[in-house]
Amino acid sequence: MAVRAATPGWAALLAASIGQFLVVLDVSVVNVALPEVRSGLGLGVTGLQWVVNAYVVTFAGFLLLGGRAADLFGRKRVFLLGLGLFTAASLAAGVAQSGGVLIAARAVQGVGAAVLAPVTLSLVTATFPEGAARTRAIALWTAVGTAGGATGGLVGGLLTDHLSWRWVFLINVPVGAAVTVVAVRWLRDGRDGGGRARLDLPGAVLVTTGVGLLAFGIGRIESHGWAGLVPLGTGLALLAAFVAVEARAAQPLVRLALFRVRSVAVGNLATLVIMAGGFALWYFLSLYMQNVLGYSAVRAGVSFLPHTLGIILGSRLAPMLMERMDARLLAGAGGLMAAAGFAWQSVVMDAGGTFLGSVLGPGATMALGFGLLMTPLVEAATRGAPEREAGAVAGLVNTSRTIGGAVGLTVLGAAAAASGPEPVDGYATAFLVAALITAAGTGLVAFLPGRGR
């Protein structure tokens, strides 16, 4: 039975939104807890980096595999598998007594998140038919996921200050249990019944290892310079081999014909480029507030609340505006607004900045622009693909977002480092480069196909 006919829309949207919130939250929530983790477990600099990297690398590597598994074995089954892995690994991380156990738990948490993230989007796209209902659902999914990233610093700061760093991970356990109840009771499997399900194992191994090494290499370039080129080059070679294997596989992990669907190809490319610039909003603005303006982690998290509200507002406005105007025009306007916010931010950053003058105005502009941009972009990147491949397409979208963010952090970090010894000058340069990248990615929106109402 198809998910669209059997799963209540509210249940699919609730499970998908909270699942995506948890996945995105855990990318950022751990950052403010790292000093307490270091003192609690005696970790060095390298160990602390791997508390973050173990999650990011496995998350990036397993996204396409998780997306395709949902198509083959059923969205409900794969959602429960991903949520179960994520929740169990969160519990293990929260009670870890050594750095090695914590890093291993973070790696498993990343695998669970990679299985969970694509199926949250494919639940939405398979439950709601193309049109206004799907657009509204994608808007909510986008807003809730973005809020997870935006509130990570605040949630992590509050939990660390008032309870313990362990609750940064343990908080996922009761939430995961509650969502499991919803999934078991109301979700229905949506696997296509035609033919025997068979996973493309050679393709899965190649893309998982290739994307994982690509993410690892990008991170190594930022922190170790040329040493990152070896895993980066190896990852690219494995991805080239993956393309060759998929072209010949009887049941490929990702049908290469999907990239002949213009909305999928252009939507994913634009997402990758725009997310490379968008990373500056949270990362460099957080550094500016804490390292230059002297904000505490909790105060910086609270200062991001207007940005979160801006993205939610833009995401809620987008479906209504898409009923009245070309989605490409809306995405273009949102992208240019975000780019203008980045440029404005680069101008007003200085050591004597204030919240109103140097954070709120440009930040709200960036956030509102991204809220207006991301809903039509995600809708476009998933449009036109068969429902039986909703998971694979959702995996592509999430991979584009993740790799775009990793590339953006490296490029923007290099731009900031080349701007001189003053941190504030580097942050300003990073925002200027982010404005240029976002504008370039927005230009790709013009190549999306139009859609009749």
C-alpha positions in Angstrom: 0.0 0.0 0.0 1.4 3.4 -0.9 2.3 5.8 1.9 0.1 8.5 0.4 -3.0 6.4 0.8 -2.2 4.9 4.3 -0.2 7.4 6.4 -2.0 10.3 7.9 -0.5 13.6 6.7 -0.1 14.9 10.3 1.8 11.8 11.4 4.2 11.8 8.4 4.9 15.5 8.9 5.3 15.2 12.7 7.7 12.3 12.5 9.6 13.8 9.6 10.0 17.3 11.2 11.1 16.1 14.6 13.5 13.5 13.0 15.0 16.2 10.9 15.2 18.6 13.9 17.2 16.0 15.8 19.6 15.3 12.9 20.4 19.0 12.3 20.5 19.8 16.0 23.2 17.3 16.7 25.5 18.8 14.1 25.8 22.0 16.2 24.6 21.3 19.7 27.8 19.6 20.8 30.1 22.5 19.9 29.4 24.6 23.0 29.8 21.5 25.2 33.3 20.6 23.9 35.3 22.4 26.7 33.3 20.4 29.3 33.8 17.2 27.3 37.5 17.8 27.3 37.7 18.3 31.0 35.3 15.4 31.8 37.0 12.8 29.6 40.6 14.2 29.3 40.5 14.5 25.5 43.2 16.4 23.6 42.7 18.7 20.6 42.6 15.8 18.1 40.1 13.9 20.2 37.8 16.9 20.5 37.9 17.4 16.7 36.8 13.8 16.2 33.9 14.2 18.6 32.6 16.5 15.8 34.1 14.9 12.8 33.0 11.3 13.5 29.4 12.4 13.2 29.9 14.6 10.1 31.9 12.1 8.1 29.6 9.1 8.7 26.5 11.3 8.2 27.8 12.5 4.8 28.9 9.0 3.8 25.7 7.1 4.4 23.1 9.6 3.2 22.6 8.1 -0.3 22.6 4.6 1.1 19.9 5.6 3.6 17.8 7.2 1.0 17.8 4.3 -1.3 17.2 1.8 1.5 13.9 3.6 2.2 12.8 3.1 -1.3 13.7 -0.6 -1.3 12.7 -1.8 2.2 10.0 0.7 3.2 10.0 4.1 4.7 8.6 3.1 8.0 11.1 0.3 8.5 14.1 2.5 7.6 12.8 5.4 9.6 12.6 3.2 12.7 16.0 1.7 12.0 17.6 5.2 11.6 15.8 6.6 14.7 16.7 3.5 16.7 20.4 3.7 15.8 20.4 7.5 16.5 18.7 7.2 19.9 20.8 4.2 21.1 24.0 5.9 20.0 22.9 9.1 21.8 22.4 7.1 25.0 25.9 5.5 24.6 27.4 8.9 24.0 25.7 10.4 27.1 27.0 7.7 29.4 30.5 7.3 27.8 33.4 7.0 30.2 36.2 7.4 27.7 36.9 9.5 24.7 37.1 6.4 22.4 33.6 5.3 23.4 32.2 8.8 22.9 33.8 9.1 19.4 32.6 5.6 18.4 29.1 6.5 19.6 29.2 9.8 17.6 30.1 7.7 14.5 27.1 5.4 15.0 25.0 8.5 15.7 26.1 9.9 12.3 25.1 6.6 10.6 21.7 6.7 12.2 21.2 10.4 11.2 22.2 9.5 7.6 19.6 6.8 7.5 17.0 9.0 9.1 17.5 12.3 7.3 16.6 11.2 3.7 13.6 9.3 4.9 12.2 12.3 6.7 12.1 14.2 3.4 10.8 11.2 1.4 8.0 10.7 3.9 6.9 14.3 3.1 7.2 14.0 -0.7 5.6 10.6 -0.8 2.7 11.4 1.5 1.8 14.8 0.0 1.2 15.0 -3.8 2.9 17.7 -5.9 1.2 21.0 -5.4 0.3 23.4 -2.6 0.0 20.7 0.1 3.5 19.4 -0.6 4.9 22.9 -0.7 3.4 23.7 2.7 4.7 20.4 4.1 8.2 21.0 2.7 8.1 24.6 4.2 7.5 23.2 7.6 10.1 20.5 7.3 12.6 23.1 6.2 11.8 25.5 9.0 11.9 22.9 11.7 15.2 21.5 10.4 16.8 24.9 10.2 15.6 25.7 13.7 17.5 22.7 14.9 20.7 24.1 13.6 20.0 27.6 14.8 19.1 26.6 18.3 21.9 24.1 18.7 24.2 26.6 20.5 21.4 27.8 22.8 20.2 24.2 23.7 23.8 23.0 24.2 24.7 26.0 26.3 21.6 25.6 28.6 22.0 21.9 29.0 25.8 22.1 29.7 25.5 25.0 32.1 22.5 23.8 34.1 22.8 20.0 33.9 25.9 18.4 32.3 27.5 18.0 28.9 26.1 14.5 28.9 22.6 15.8 28.5 23.6 17.3 25.1 23.3 13.6 24.0 20.8 12.2 26.5 18.1 14.7 25.6 17.7 12.8 22.3 16.6 9.6 24.1 13.1 10.7 25.4 12.4 12.6 22.2 13.4 9.6 20.1 11.2 7.3 22.1 8.2 9.6 21.7 8.7 9.8 17.9 9.1 6.0 17.8 5.6 5.6 19.3 4.1 7.9 16.6 6.0 6.0 13.8 5.0 2.5 15.0 1.4 3.5 15.5 0.6 5.6 12.4 3.3 5.3 9.7 2.9 2.8 6.9 5.5 1.3 4.6 5.7 2.7 1.1 7.9 0.4 -0.7 7.1 -0.2 -4.4 5.8 -3.7 -4.8 7.2 -4.4 -8.2 10.0 -6.9 -8.1 12.4 -8.2 -5.4 14.2 -5.6 -3.4 17.9 -5.8 -3.8 20.5 -3.2 -2.6 23.3 -2.2 -5.0 26.1 -3.2 -2.6 29.1 -2.3 -4.8 27.6 1.2 -5.4 26.7 1.5 -1.7 30.3 0.7 -0.7 31.8 3.1 -3.3 29.5 6.1 -2.6 29.6 5.7 1.2 33.4 5.5 1.3 33.8 8.1 -1.4 31.6 10.7 0.2 33.0 10.0 3.6 36.5 10.5 2.4 35.5 13.6 0.6 34.0 15.1 3.7 37.0 14.0 5.8 39.5 15.4 3.2 37.7 18.8 3.1 37.9 19.0 6.9 41.6 18.0 6.8 42.4 20.7 4.3 41.0 23.3 6.7 43.0 22.1 9.6 46.0 20.3 8.1 46.5 22.0 4.7 47.8 19.9 1.9 47.5 16.7 4.0 43.8 16.7 3.2 44.4 16.2 -0.5 45.1 12.5 -0.2 41.7 11.5 1.2 40.0 14.2 -0.9 41.6 12.8 -4.1 40.8 9.2 -3.1 37.2 10.2 -2.4 36.8 11.8 -5.8 38.3 8.7 -7.5 35.8 6.4 -5.6 32.9 8.7 -6.6 34.1 8.4 -10.3 34.1 4.6 -9.9 30.6 4.9 -8.3 29.3 6.7 -11.4 30.8 4.0 -13.7 29.2 1.2 -11.6 25.8 2.9 -11.5 25.8 3.2 -15.2 25.9 -0.6 -15.6 24.0 -1.8 -12.5 20.7 -3.5 -13.0 19.3 -1.9 -9.8 21.5 1.1 -9.1 21.7 2.9 -5.8 21.0 6.1 -7.8 19.7 6.0 -11.3 21.9 8.3 -13.4 18.8 9.1 -15.4 17.6 11.1 -12.4 20.1 13.8 -13.3 18.4 14.2 -16.7 15.4 15.5 -14.7 16.3 19.2 -14.9 14.7 20.2 -11.7 16.6 17.5 -9.8 20.0 18.3 -11.4 19.8 22.1 -11.2 18.0 22.0 -7.8 20.8 19.9 -6.2 23.6 21.9 -7.8 22.0 25.2 -6.6 21.6 23.7 -3.1 25.2 22.7 -2.9 26.5 26.1 -4.0 24.1 28.1 -1.8 24.7 26.0 1.3 28.5 26.6 0.8 27.7 30.3 1.4 25.0 29.8 3.9 27.3 28.2 6.4 28.7 31.6 7.3 25.4 32.7 8.9 25.7 30.4 11.9 29.4 29.5 12.1 31.2 32.9 11.6 28.5 35.0 13.3 28.7 32.7 16.3 32.5 33.2 16.4 32.1 37.0 16.0 29.6 37.2 18.9 31.7 35.1 21.2 35.3 36.0 20.2 34.9 39.7 19.4 31.8 40.9 21.2 32.5 38.7 24.3 29.1 36.9 24.4 28.7 33.7 26.4 27.6 30.6 24.6 24.1 31.0 26.0 23.8 34.7 25.1 25.0 33.9 21.6 22.4 31.2 21.3 19.7 33.6 22.5 20.9 36.2 20.0 20.3 33.7 17.2 16.6 33.5 18.1 15.6 36.4 15.8 17.5 34.6 12.9 15.6 31.4 13.6 12.3 33.3 13.6 13.3 35.0 10.3 13.8 31.6 8.6 10.6 30.2 10.0 8.7 33.3 8.8 10.3 33.1 5.4 9.5 29.4 5.2 5.9 30.0 6.2 5.4 32.8 3.7 7.0 30.9 0.8 4.1 28.5 0.1 1.6 31.3 0.0 3.8 33.4 -2.3 4.4 30.3 -4.5 0.7 30.2 -5.2 0.8 33.7 -6.6 4.2 33.9 -8.4 6.8 31.8 -10.2 8.7 29.8 -7.7 12.0 30.6 -9.5 11.3 34.3 -9.0 10.6 33.8 -5.3 13.8 31.7 -4.9 15.8 34.3 -6.8 14.5 37.1 -4.6 15.2 35.1 -1.5 18.7 34.3 -2.6 19.5 37.9 -3.5 18.1 39.0 -0.1 20.4 36.5 1.7 23.4 37.6 -0.4 22.6 41.3 0.5 22.4 40.3 4.1 25.9 38.7 3.9 27.3 41.8 2.3 25.7 44.0 4.9 27.1 41.8 7.6 30.7 42.1 6.2 30.4 45.9 6.3 29.1 46.4 9.9 31.5 43.9 11.6 33.9 45.6 13.9 35.4 45.2 17.4 32.9 47.8 18.9 29.8 46.4 17.3 26.4 46.2 19.0 23.7 43.6 18.8 21.3 45.9 17.0 23.8 47.4 14.6 26.1 44.5 13.9 24.0 41.4 14.4 20.2 41.8 14.3 19.7 43.9 11.1 21.9 42.0 8.6 21.2 38.6 10.4 17.5 39.0 10.0 17.9 39.9 6.3 20.0 36.8 5.7 17.6 34.6 7.6 14.4 35.8 6.0 16.1 35.5 2.6 17.1 31.9 3.3 13.6 31.1 4.5 12.1 32.3 1.2 14.8 30.6 -0.8 15.0 27.1 0.6 11.4 26.0 0.4 11.1 26.5 -3.4 14.6 25.1 -3.9 13.9 21.9 -2.0 10.5 21.6 -3.7 12.3 21.9 -7.1 15.0 19.4 -6.3 12.4 16.7 -5.5 10.0 17.5 -8.3 9.5 15.2 -11.3 11.1 12.1 -9.7 9.0 8.9 -9.4 7.6 8.2 -5.9 9.4 4.9 -5.8 12.7 6.9 -5.9 11.7 9.5 -3.4 14.3 8.2 -0.9 17.1 8.3 -3.4 16.2 11.9 -4.4 15.9 12.9 -0.7 19.4 11.4 -0.2 20.7 13.5 -3.0 19.3 16.7 -1.5 20.7 16.0 1.9 24.1 15.0 0.4 24.2 18.3 -1.5 23.4 20.3 1.6 26.0 18.5 3.7 28.9 18.6 1.1 28.0 22.2 0.3 28.4 23.1 4.0 31.7 21.2 4.3 33.1 22.9 1.2 31.8 26.3 2.4 33.5 25.9 5.8 36.8 25.2 4.1 36.6 28.0 1.5 35.3 30.6 3.9 37.8 29.5 6.6 40.6 29.9 4.1 39.3 33.4 3.1 39.1 34.4 6.8 42.6 33.1 7.5 44.1 35.1 4.6 42.7 38.4 5.8 45.3 39.0 8.5 45.8 38.5 12.2 42.7 40.3 13.4 39.8 37.8 13.7 37.1 40.4 13.0 38.7 41.2 9.6 38.7 37.5 8.8 35.0 37.2 9.7 34.1 40.2 7.6 36.0 38.7 4.6 34.2 35.4 5.1 30.8 37.1 4.9 31.8 39.0 1.8 32.9 35.7 0.1 29.6 34.1 1.3 27.7 36.9 -0.4 29.4 36.2 -3.7 28.9 32.4 -3.4 25.2 32.9 -2.5 24.7 35.2 -5.4 26.3 32.7 -7.8 24.2 29.9 -6.5 21.0 32.0 -6.8 21.9 32.6 -10.5 21.5 28.9 -11.0 17.8 29.1 -10.0 17.1 30.7 -13.4 17.8 27.3 -15.1 15.1 25.5 -13.1 12.1 24.5 -15.2 8.9 26.5 -14.9 5.8 24.8 -13.5 2.3 25.3 -14.4 -0.1 26.1 -11.6 
